Amino acid sequence: MTKLITGGMGFTGAQLAHDLVERGEDVVLFDLILNYDRIQGIENKVKVVQGDLRSWHEVFNVIKGNNVEGIYHVGAMLSMPSEANPWASFQANLMGTMYVLEAARLFGVKRIVFASTADTYGLGIKDTITDETIQRPINIYGITKLCGELLGRYYRSKFGLDFRGVRFCAALVGPGVKTFATSQYNAWLIEAAVMGKPYECYVTQDNKLPIIYFKDAVRSLYMCYDAAPEQIKIVNYNISGLKPSFTAKELEATLKKHYPDFQVSYKPNPEIMNILRQQFQVEVDDSRAQEEWGWKLLYPDADAIIEDFAKEIQTHPKRYSLSS
């Protein structure tokens, strides 16, 4: 039986594909934009289907035509592209999720894991976010993802579809990230240091955001998928990052332990800093994922991330579109 990854050639989806193939899974990748470099080494071990989440015909056909047993629904328009085009975001993120759920119901899919976001939180956030914190998003990306969580929960209760979700509450960090996001400076700081290049950082030295290594984020997806049905109680789970969070300057200092000649300058972008000020700077509690299906970080500090980040670039430069 086959596992389908929507957004399978994106940053998260491609790493998930590598991990599932290593686990012996049959994998189909569904994506609008095809980047074969990301699946270097497994290109002959997966099936690639080009398609658009906004087209129900294409979603239905890829699920019905490939004997799909399980779905990792990670395909979506991210936050900044969504703000630039909220109408397209509505179609891809919300309607696309509806199409995936309905196709899963009609064609007997066993299980779905949905990738959500901390952007489902927003107004009135104080102190610590838990899985019971009220979700009142303030951007279209968060709105569509919250609707996806609720739709999945509805399909679970109404139709018995085994839906569960993970809510990434930290910026994903890994090599080769190209899509711009307000939090991306963390990944680009590390990448520049590893590549021996200077970096001009677009935030202030004291800016602080939680991060999670992309391999840990991907692990949370299949750990949630693998959990026995009786372990899944709250359905949608917060996934936190490194604790405590550190500033850009603190990350720079850690990088300089590994790369003493690394040069960083700071030129804050006023527009980005305004967005970051609106984002909550609070702790995230992911204890329910820990308790219910054993979630924990394998890369729990900056040093561990930096070391594996460098290894990935040295070993797979083509995969990340980086020169060795």
MIBA-71238 format. One line per field, with one value per residue: residue number from 1; residue in three letters; x, y, z of N, C-alpha, C in turn. Coordinates in steps of 0.1 Angstrom, whole numbers. Example, Ala and Ser with C-alpha at 12.3 -4.5 7.8 and 13.67 -1.06 7.14 Angstrom:
REM residues 2
seq 1, 2
type Ala, Ser
n_X 132, 128
n_Y -57, -22
n_Z 78, 71
ca_X 123, 137
ca_Y -45, -11
ca_Z 78, 71
c_X 132, 129
c_Y -33, 0
c_Z 78, 79
REM end
This chain:
REM residues 324
seq 1, 2, 3, 4, 5, 6, 7, 8, 9, 10, 11, 12, 13, 14, 15, 16, 17, 18, 19, 20, 21, 22, 23, 24, 25, 26, 27, 28, 29, 30, 31, 32, 33, 34, 35, 36, 37, 38, 39, 40, 41, 42, 43, 44, 45, 46, 47, 48, 49, 50, 51, 52, 53, 54, 55, 56, 57, 58, 59, 60, 61, 62, 63, 64, 65, 66, 67, 68, 69, 70, 71, 72, 73, 74, 75, 76, 77, 78, 79, 80, 81, 82, 83, 84, 85, 86, 87, 88, 89, 90, 91, 92, 93, 94, 95, 96, 97, 98, 99, 100, 101, 102, 103, 104, 105, 106, 107, 108, 109, 110, 111, 112, 113, 114, 115, 116, 117, 118, 119, 120, 121, 122, 123, 124, 125, 126, 127, 128, 129, 130, 131, 132, 133, 134, 135, 136, 137, 138, 139, 140, 141, 142, 143, 144, 145, 146, 147, 148, 149, 150, 151, 152, 153, 154, 155, 156, 157, 158, 159, 160, 161, 162, 163, 164, 165, 166, 167, 168, 169, 170, 171, 172, 173, 174, 175, 176, 177, 178, 179, 180, 181, 182, 183, 184, 185, 186, 187, 188, 189, 190, 191, 192, 193, 194, 195, 196, 197, 198, 199, 200, 201, 202, 203, 204, 205, 206, 207, 208, 209, 210, 211, 212, 213, 214, 215, 216, 217, 218, 219, 220, 221, 222, 223, 224, 225, 226, 227, 228, 229, 230, 231, 232, 233, 234, 235, 236, 237, 238, 239, 240, 241, 242, 243, 244, 245, 246, 247, 248, 249, 250, 251, 252, 253, 254, 255, 256, 257, 258, 259, 260, 261, 262, 263, 264, 265, 266, 267, 268, 269, 270, 271, 272, 273, 274, 275, 276, 277, 278, 279, 280, 281, 282, 283, 284, 285, 286, 287, 288, 289, 290, 291, 292, 293, 294, 295, 296, 297, 298, 299, 300, 301, 302, 303, 304, 305, 306, 307, 308, 309, 310, 311, 312, 313, 314, 315, 316, 317, 318, 319, 320, 321, 322, 323, 324
type Met, Thr, Lys, Leu, Ile, Thr, Gly, Gly, Met, Gly, Phe, Thr, Gly, Ala, Gln, Leu, Ala, His, Asp, Leu, Val, Glu, Arg, Gly, Glu, Asp, Val, Val, Leu, Phe, Asp, Leu, Ile, Leu, Asn, Tyr, Asp, Arg, Ile, Gln, Gly, Ile, Glu, Asn, Lys, Val, Lys, Val, Val, Gln, Gly, Asp, Leu, Arg, Ser, Trp, His, Glu, Val, Phe, Asn, Val, Ile, Lys, Gly, Asn, Asn, Val, Glu, Gly, Ile, Tyr, His, Val, Gly, Ala, Met, Leu, Ser, Met, Pro, Ser, Glu, Ala, Asn, Pro, Trp, Ala, Ser, Phe, Gln, Ala, Asn, Leu, Met, Gly, Thr, Met, Tyr, Val, Leu, Glu, Ala, Ala, Arg, Leu, Phe, Gly, Val, Lys, Arg, Ile, Val, Phe, Ala, Ser, Thr, Ala, Asp, Thr, Tyr, Gly, Leu, Gly, Ile, Lys, Asp, Thr, Ile, Thr, Asp, Glu, Thr, Ile, Gln, Arg, Pro, Ile, Asn, Ile, Tyr, Gly, Ile, Thr, Lys, Leu, Cys, Gly, Glu, Leu, Leu, Gly, Arg, Tyr, Tyr, Arg, Ser, Lys, Phe, Gly, Leu, Asp, Phe, Arg, Gly, Val, Arg, Phe, Cys, Ala, Ala, Leu, Val, Gly, Pro, Gly, Val, Lys, Thr, Phe, Ala, Thr, Ser, Gln, Tyr, Asn, Ala, Trp, Leu, Ile, Glu, Ala, Ala, Val, Met, Gly, Lys, Pro, Tyr, Glu, Cys, Tyr, Val, Thr, Gln, Asp, Asn, Lys, Leu, Pro, Ile, Ile, Tyr, Phe, Lys, Asp, Ala, Val, Arg, Ser, Leu, Tyr, Met, Cys, Tyr, Asp, Ala, Ala, Pro, Glu, Gln, Ile, Lys, Ile, Val, Asn, Tyr, Asn, Ile, Ser, Gly, Leu, Lys, Pro, Ser, Phe, Thr, Ala, Lys, Glu, Leu, Glu, Ala, Thr, Leu, Lys, Lys, His, Tyr, Pro, Asp, Phe, Gln, Val, Ser, Tyr, Lys, Pro, Asn, Pro, Glu, Ile, Met, Asn, Ile, Leu, Arg, Gln, Gln, Phe, Gln, Val, Glu, Val, Asp, Asp, Ser, Arg, Ala, Gln, Glu, Glu, Trp, Gly, Trp, Lys, Leu, Leu, Tyr, Pro, Asp, Ala, Asp, Ala, Ile, Ile, Glu, Asp, Phe, Ala, Lys, Glu, Ile, Gln, Thr, His, Pro, Lys, Arg, Tyr, Ser, Leu, Ser, Ser
n_X 8, 3, 19, 10, 24, 15, 26, 51, 76, 85, 103, 98, 83, 100, 121, 106, 99, 124, 128, 107, 110, 134, 124, 112, 88, 63, 60, 43, 46, 31, 29, 29, 51, 80, 109, 135, 161, 157, 150, 171, 188, 167, 151, 143, 129, 105, 72, 63, 39, 27, 7, -21, -33, -55, -72, -97, -101, -76, -65, -83, -78, -51, -52, -71, -60, -37, -38, -38, -30, -23, -20, 2, -4, 11, 14, 10, 4, 27, 31, 39, 36, 9, -2, 4, -13, -41, -64, -56, -44, -66, -78, -58, -50, -72, -95, -81, -74, -99, -106, -87, -95, -121, -116, -101, -121, -139, -124, -113, -91, -67, -55, -47, -23, -19, -2, 1, 2, 18, 7, -20, -27, -30, -46, -48, -29, -10, 17, 21, 15, -7, -21, -47, -52, -70, -76, -71, -65, -45, -37, -41, -30, -28, -56, -66, -52, -62, -89, -84, -76, -99, -118, -106, -110, -137, -143, -132, -149, -175, -173, -155, -129, -95, -80, -53, -32, -2, 11, 33, 52, 74, 101, 111, 142, 168, 191, 194, 170, 148, 124, 112, 108, 97, 111, 133, 160, 174, 180, 195, 217, 231, 236, 252, 275, 284, 290, 311, 307, 300, 273, 245, 222, 187, 173, 171, 199, 190, 167, 144, 134, 116, 131, 131, 147, 147, 146, 137, 111, 100, 102, 83, 59, 57, 59, 36, 18, 23, 14, -7, -43, -57, -39, -42, -56, -62, -60, -51, -18, 5, 38, 68, 99, 134, 144, 157, 145, 167, 186, 193, 220, 230, 229, 247, 270, 273, 277, 302, 318, 322, 329, 351, 359, 336, 316, 292, 268, 244, 213, 185, 153, 127, 100, 98, 106, 84, 64, 74, 73, 46, 42, 37, 57, 62, 62, 59, 39, 43, 36, 15, 18, 42, 34, 13, 22, 49, 67, 97, 126, 153, 174, 183, 196, 215, 241, 239, 222, 237, 259, 248, 236, 258, 269, 249, 250, 276, 275, 252, 251, 238, 212, 203, 206, 231, 265, 293
n_Y -12, 23, 54, 88, 119, 151, 182, 171, 176, 198, 216, 204, 181, 167, 158, 142, 123, 110, 99, 81, 63, 52, 38, 18, 22, 25, 52, 81, 112, 143, 173, 207, 221, 208, 196, 179, 176, 177, 151, 135, 105, 90, 91, 70, 55, 64, 75, 102, 126, 153, 179, 199, 212, 228, 218, 197, 175, 165, 160, 140, 120, 113, 101, 80, 66, 54, 35, 44, 43, 58, 93, 121, 152, 178, 198, 232, 268, 290, 314, 341, 342, 336, 359, 377, 368, 362, 350, 329, 314, 306, 289, 269, 261, 258, 248, 229, 212, 203, 189, 168, 155, 147, 130, 111, 100, 89, 71, 52, 57, 50, 66, 100, 125, 158, 188, 215, 249, 273, 297, 295, 304, 336, 363, 376, 360, 348, 343, 311, 288, 262, 230, 235, 261, 290, 294, 320, 332, 357, 360, 351, 326, 313, 313, 296, 272, 266, 262, 239, 221, 219, 210, 184, 173, 172, 154, 132, 127, 126, 108, 89, 89, 85, 110, 130, 156, 177, 206, 229, 248, 263, 278, 262, 249, 243, 231, 248, 262, 282, 296, 327, 337, 353, 343, 331, 338, 324, 298, 307, 321, 299, 284, 302, 304, 277, 275, 292, 319, 355, 370, 391, 401, 404, 411, 425, 423, 413, 399, 373, 340, 309, 278, 248, 218, 207, 179, 169, 180, 166, 140, 142, 141, 114, 100, 107, 97, 69, 63, 44, 41, 44, 60, 85, 113, 142, 149, 172, 184, 204, 211, 218, 238, 242, 249, 271, 296, 314, 345, 362, 371, 354, 330, 336, 337, 311, 298, 309, 295, 271, 280, 302, 324, 334, 360, 384, 408, 433, 445, 456, 449, 471, 465, 437, 435, 448, 429, 408, 418, 417, 390, 364, 361, 337, 309, 275, 247, 214, 191, 172, 158, 146, 129, 114, 101, 99, 119, 137, 158, 151, 167, 188, 212, 241, 234, 207, 209, 225, 209, 187, 200, 210, 185, 176, 194, 190, 163, 161, 182, 188, 181, 202, 223, 236, 246, 225
n_Z 0, -5, 4, 2, -4, -2, -17, -21, -32, -19, 7, 32, 25, 7, 23, 40, 22, 16, 42, 45, 23, 31, 53, 40, 27, 1, -20, -32, -47, -48, -64, -74, -84, -97, -84, -90, -79, -52, -45, -50, -53, -45, -66, -84, -68, -60, -70, -90, -93, -111, -100, -89, -59, -59, -78, -78, -94, -100, -75, -66, -86, -82, -57, -60, -81, -72, -52, -26, 8, 30, 38, 39, 44, 35, 17, 8, 4, 17, 45, 38, 8, 9, 21, 2, -19, -10, -21, -37, -18, -2, -20, -24, 2, 19, 3, -11, 10, 18, -5, -4, 20, 13, -9, 4, 21, 2, -12, 6, 22, 47, 68, 77, 80, 90, 83, 102, 117, 139, 133, 135, 160, 176, 183, 216, 229, 256, 278, 279, 252, 249, 239, 243, 241, 230, 195, 175, 147, 128, 102, 68, 61, 86, 92, 71, 77, 103, 97, 82, 102, 117, 98, 94, 119, 119, 98, 110, 132, 120, 98, 105, 96, 100, 110, 120, 133, 132, 146, 137, 157, 156, 137, 108, 102, 79, 54, 22, 19, 1, -3, 7, 41, 71, 92, 83, 85, 104, 93, 71, 83, 94, 71, 56, 72, 72, 45, 43, 38, 41, 59, 57, 80, 82, 104, 138, 162, 186, 181, 185, 179, 180, 169, 149, 139, 105, 101, 125, 125, 104, 114, 134, 120, 109, 132, 145, 126, 129, 154, 175, 171, 196, 210, 202, 212, 215, 189, 172, 174, 192, 182, 195, 195, 199, 232, 257, 234, 212, 205, 174, 175, 195, 182, 162, 177, 186, 162, 155, 172, 158, 133, 132, 116, 105, 93, 102, 95, 104, 91, 97, 83, 81, 75, 78, 105, 117, 112, 127, 152, 157, 160, 184, 213, 230, 252, 240, 247, 242, 255, 253, 229, 235, 257, 246, 222, 224, 215, 210, 207, 185, 178, 199, 204, 194, 186, 178, 156, 139, 133, 120, 99, 85, 77, 60, 38, 29, 21, 4, -17, -41, -37, -21, -37, -36, -38, -32
ca_X 0, 11, 18, 10, 28, 12, 38, 61, 89, 89, 113, 94, 78, 111, 128, 97, 100, 136, 127, 97, 117, 144, 116, 107, 75, 60, 57, 39, 48, 22, 33, 27, 64, 88, 124, 141, 173, 154, 148, 183, 191, 154, 142, 138, 122, 92, 64, 60, 27, 25, -7, -25, -43, -67, -80, -102, -100, -62, -64, -91, -72, -38, -55, -78, -52, -24, -41, -33, -34, -21, -17, 8, -9, 20, 13, 3, 10, 32, 25, 41, 29, -5, -6, 5, -24, -50, -74, -50, -42, -79, -81, -48, -48, -85, -102, -72, -75, -112, -105, -79, -103, -132, -111, -97, -133, -145, -115, -109, -77, -67, -51, -42, -16, -20, 8, -5, 12, 15, -1, -34, -29, -29, -51, -50, -19, -2, 25, 24, 5, -9, -30, -61, -52, -79, -69, -77, -54, -46, -34, -49, -23, -33, -70, -68, -47, -71, -100, -80, -76, -113, -124, -101, -116, -151, -143, -129, -161, -186, -171, -146, -116, -84, -72, -45, -23, 9, 11, 47, 52, 88, 105, 118, 156, 175, 198, 188, 157, 148, 112, 114, 98, 103, 120, 143, 173, 181, 186, 205, 228, 238, 240, 263, 286, 289, 295, 322, 303, 295, 258, 238, 210, 177, 166, 180, 207, 182, 154, 144, 123, 119, 134, 132, 155, 137, 145, 128, 98, 95, 100, 70, 48, 55, 56, 21, 11, 25, 8, -19, -55, -60, -30, -46, -68, -66, -61, -41, -8, 16, 52, 77, 113, 145, 141, 150, 148, 179, 186, 202, 233, 234, 231, 260, 281, 274, 283, 316, 326, 324, 335, 356, 360, 323, 313, 278, 264, 229, 206, 171, 143, 116, 87, 99, 106, 71, 57, 79, 68, 32, 41, 38, 70, 58, 66, 49, 38, 40, 36, 5, 25, 52, 27, 4, 29, 64, 74, 109, 136, 166, 183, 178, 203, 220, 253, 235, 217, 248, 268, 241, 234, 270, 270, 240, 255, 288, 271, 242, 250, 229, 198, 199, 210, 242, 278, 300
ca_Y 0, 35, 67, 99, 132, 163, 190, 161, 181, 210, 215, 194, 169, 159, 151, 131, 112, 103, 91, 70, 54, 45, 29, 7, 26, 29, 67, 89, 126, 151, 187, 215, 225, 196, 199, 165, 177, 174, 137, 129, 93, 81, 94, 58, 47, 71, 80, 116, 131, 167, 183, 212, 210, 236, 211, 185, 163, 160, 154, 127, 110, 108, 92, 68, 58, 48, 26, 52, 38, 69, 106, 132, 164, 189, 208, 245, 281, 295, 326, 354, 341, 337, 373, 384, 364, 354, 342, 316, 307, 300, 277, 258, 256, 254, 240, 217, 203, 197, 179, 157, 148, 140, 119, 100, 94, 82, 60, 43, 60, 46, 76, 113, 134, 171, 197, 228, 259, 282, 309, 293, 312, 350, 373, 373, 350, 353, 334, 298, 282, 248, 225, 239, 276, 294, 298, 332, 336, 370, 361, 341, 313, 307, 310, 284, 260, 263, 255, 225, 213, 217, 201, 171, 168, 169, 142, 121, 124, 124, 97, 79, 90, 86, 122, 136, 167, 183, 220, 233, 260, 269, 280, 250, 252, 233, 236, 250, 269, 293, 304, 337, 338, 363, 336, 323, 342, 313, 289, 314, 323, 286, 280, 310, 300, 264, 277, 301, 332, 364, 371, 403, 396, 414, 414, 430, 413, 407, 393, 359, 332, 295, 270, 233, 213, 201, 164, 167, 183, 155, 129, 143, 137, 100, 95, 109, 87, 56, 61, 36, 49, 47, 70, 98, 118, 155, 150, 181, 185, 214, 206, 229, 237, 243, 257, 283, 303, 323, 356, 361, 373, 342, 320, 340, 334, 296, 295, 312, 284, 261, 287, 314, 335, 338, 374, 387, 422, 434, 455, 452, 453, 476, 458, 424, 437, 451, 416, 400, 424, 413, 376, 362, 357, 330, 295, 265, 235, 202, 179, 162, 149, 137, 120, 105, 92, 98, 129, 144, 163, 144, 178, 196, 224, 247, 227, 195, 213, 230, 198, 179, 209, 210, 172, 175, 202, 183, 150, 162, 196, 189, 180, 214, 233, 243, 242, 218
ca_Z 0, -8, 12, -6, 2, -10, -15, -19, -36, -12, 17, 42, 18, 1, 34, 44, 12, 19, 54, 42, 15, 40, 61, 31, 22, -13, -19, -43, -44, -55, -62, -86, -89, -96, -82, -88, -71, -38, -43, -55, -46, -44, -78, -90, -58, -57, -81, -90, -100, -110, -98, -82, -48, -62, -88, -72, -103, -99, -62, -66, -95, -76, -46, -65, -91, -67, -41, -14, 21, 40, 32, 46, 37, 39, 6, 11, 2, 30, 51, 30, -4, 12, 23, -11, -27, -1, -28, -41, -5, 2, -29, -22, 16, 24, -6, -13, 22, 16, -16, 1, 29, 6, -17, 14, 25, -9, -17, 16, 28, 61, 77, 72, 90, 84, 88, 105, 120, 150, 129, 139, 172, 173, 193, 230, 234, 267, 285, 273, 243, 250, 229, 246, 239, 219, 183, 168, 138, 123, 88, 59, 63, 99, 90, 63, 84, 114, 91, 79, 114, 121, 88, 96, 131, 116, 91, 120, 140, 111, 88, 110, 90, 110, 108, 131, 128, 140, 145, 139, 165, 155, 123, 103, 98, 72, 42, 9, 19, -8, -1, 18, 52, 81, 102, 75, 88, 112, 84, 62, 91, 95, 58, 52, 80, 67, 32, 43, 32, 50, 58, 62, 86, 80, 117, 148, 169, 198, 176, 190, 174, 182, 157, 150, 127, 96, 103, 137, 121, 96, 123, 142, 111, 108, 146, 147, 118, 134, 167, 175, 173, 210, 216, 196, 220, 212, 174, 166, 185, 191, 182, 199, 190, 209, 244, 253, 221, 212, 196, 162, 180, 202, 171, 156, 187, 185, 149, 155, 178, 148, 122, 138, 106, 100, 94, 101, 97, 107, 85, 99, 74, 89, 72, 84, 119, 121, 112, 138, 165, 158, 163, 198, 218, 242, 252, 235, 254, 234, 263, 249, 219, 243, 265, 239, 212, 226, 208, 215, 197, 183, 176, 209, 207, 182, 181, 171, 143, 130, 129, 110, 88, 77, 71, 48, 27, 24, 16, -6, -21, -52, -31, -16, -47, -30, -42, -22
c_X 9, 8, 19, 15, 24, 22, 50, 75, 93, 99, 110, 91, 90, 119, 119, 98, 112, 135, 118, 103, 127, 137, 110, 93, 74, 54, 53, 40, 39, 25, 31, 41, 73, 103, 130, 154, 169, 152, 160, 186, 179, 145, 136, 130, 108, 85, 61, 48, 26, 10, -9, -35, -56, -76, -85, -101, -86, -60, -71, -83, -59, -41, -62, -69, -40, -26, -35, -39, -33, -17, -10, 5, 0, 20, 5, 11, 14, 27, 27, 35, 14, -10, -6, -7, -33, -61, -69, -47, -55, -81, -71, -49, -62, -93, -94, -73, -89, -112, -98, -88, -114, -127, -107, -110, -139, -137, -109, -95, -78, -65, -45, -35, -15, -10, 1, 6, 8, 7, -16, -38, -27, -34, -52, -40, -11, 6, 29, 12, 5, -19, -45, -62, -62, -72, -77, -67, -57, -41, -41, -43, -28, -48, -73, -63, -57, -84, -97, -81, -91, -121, -119, -108, -131, -152, -140, -142, -173, -185, -161, -133, -106, -75, -65, -36, -13, 10, 25, 47, 66, 92, 114, 132, 162, 182, 190, 174, 157, 136, 114, 103, 105, 113, 132, 158, 181, 188, 197, 218, 237, 244, 252, 276, 292, 295, 307, 319, 298, 279, 253, 224, 200, 168, 176, 188, 199, 169, 155, 132, 126, 122, 133, 139, 145, 135, 137, 114, 92, 93, 87, 58, 47, 54, 41, 13, 12, 18, -5, -32, -59, -51, -34, -58, -72, -66, -51, -31, 2, 29, 61, 91, 123, 141, 154, 153, 160, 178, 195, 217, 238, 237, 244, 271, 283, 281, 298, 324, 330, 332, 340, 357, 347, 320, 298, 276, 249, 223, 192, 162, 131, 103, 87, 99, 92, 62, 61, 74, 54, 31, 44, 52, 67, 63, 55, 50, 34, 39, 26, 11, 35, 45, 19, 11, 44, 72, 86, 118, 148, 177, 179, 185, 210, 232, 249, 230, 228, 256, 261, 238, 246, 272, 261, 245, 268, 285, 262, 240, 239, 214, 193, 202, 221, 255, 285, 313
c_Y 12, 47, 78, 111, 143, 174, 182, 165, 194, 206, 204, 180, 160, 151, 139, 120, 104, 94, 79, 59, 45, 35, 18, 10, 28, 43, 73, 104, 134, 165, 194, 219, 213, 200, 185, 165, 173, 159, 129, 116, 84, 84, 82, 49, 53, 73, 94, 120, 146, 171, 194, 209, 218, 229, 198, 173, 157, 154, 140, 116, 104, 98, 79, 60, 52, 40, 32, 47, 50, 82, 115, 144, 176, 200, 220, 257, 286, 309, 339, 353, 342, 351, 381, 380, 355, 346, 329, 308, 300, 288, 266, 252, 251, 244, 227, 207, 196, 186, 166, 148, 140, 129, 107, 93, 85, 70, 51, 45, 57, 57, 89, 120, 148, 180, 211, 238, 267, 294, 307, 300, 327, 360, 368, 363, 356, 341, 321, 293, 267, 243, 229, 254, 279, 299, 309, 338, 350, 372, 350, 327, 306, 304, 297, 271, 257, 257, 241, 216, 209, 208, 186, 165, 164, 156, 130, 117, 120, 111, 87, 79, 93, 98, 126, 146, 171, 198, 225, 247, 266, 270, 268, 255, 240, 239, 238, 256, 281, 302, 314, 336, 347, 356, 329, 327, 332, 303, 295, 318, 310, 283, 289, 306, 287, 266, 286, 315, 341, 365, 385, 400, 407, 416, 420, 419, 406, 401, 378, 352, 317, 288, 255, 228, 205, 186, 161, 169, 172, 143, 130, 139, 122, 93, 96, 99, 73, 53, 53, 45, 53, 57, 84, 103, 133, 159, 159, 185, 196, 206, 218, 227, 237, 253, 258, 288, 312, 334, 353, 362, 361, 331, 323, 335, 318, 292, 298, 303, 274, 268, 301, 326, 340, 352, 377, 402, 423, 447, 452, 458, 458, 469, 445, 425, 440, 438, 408, 405, 419, 398, 374, 357, 349, 316, 286, 252, 223, 189, 168, 153, 140, 126, 109, 96, 94, 108, 135, 148, 154, 154, 189, 209, 229, 239, 215, 198, 217, 219, 189, 187, 209, 196, 171, 182, 196, 171, 152, 176, 198, 189, 193, 226, 242, 238, 235, 226
c_Z 0, 1, 2, 2, -7, -7, -14, -24, -30, -1, 27, 35, 12, 12, 39, 35, 14, 31, 52, 33, 23, 49, 53, 26, 7, -13, -32, -39, -54, -53, -76, -93, -87, -95, -79, -80, -56, -35, -49, -46, -44, -56, -85, -80, -54, -71, -80, -99, -99, -110, -89, -71, -51, -72, -81, -80, -101, -85, -61, -74, -88, -65, -51, -74, -85, -55, -28, -1, 31, 33, 43, 39, 42, 28, 10, 6, 16, 34, 42, 16, -2, 14, 10, -20, -19, -9, -33, -29, -1, -7, -26, -8, 21, 15, -9, -2, 21, 6, -11, 11, 23, -2, -7, 18, 14, -13, -6, 22, 43, 71, 70, 83, 83, 91, 90, 111, 133, 146, 131, 152, 167, 184, 207, 236, 245, 273, 277, 264, 246, 239, 231, 245, 228, 207, 176, 158, 132, 109, 81, 60, 75, 98, 82, 70, 96, 108, 87, 91, 118, 111, 91, 109, 128, 108, 100, 127, 131, 103, 93, 103, 100, 106, 121, 125, 137, 136, 147, 145, 166, 140, 120, 98, 91, 60, 30, 8, 10, -7, 10, 28, 63, 90, 96, 79, 96, 103, 75, 70, 91, 82, 53, 59, 75, 53, 31, 37, 43, 49, 64, 67, 86, 93, 127, 155, 180, 194, 180, 185, 177, 169, 160, 137, 119, 97, 115, 133, 113, 105, 131, 133, 111, 122, 149, 139, 124, 147, 166, 177, 187, 217, 212, 204, 216, 197, 168, 177, 182, 191, 184, 193, 202, 220, 253, 239, 222, 202, 184, 166, 187, 192, 164, 164, 186, 172, 148, 163, 168, 136, 126, 129, 101, 103, 92, 103, 98, 100, 86, 88, 82, 87, 79, 99, 124, 121, 124, 151, 168, 162, 178, 201, 231, 241, 246, 242, 245, 242, 259, 238, 226, 250, 257, 228, 213, 219, 216, 204, 197, 182, 186, 212, 194, 177, 173, 157, 134, 125, 118, 97, 79, 70, 59, 36, 21, 17, 4, -12, -32, -47, -27, -25, -42, -36, -30, -18
REM end
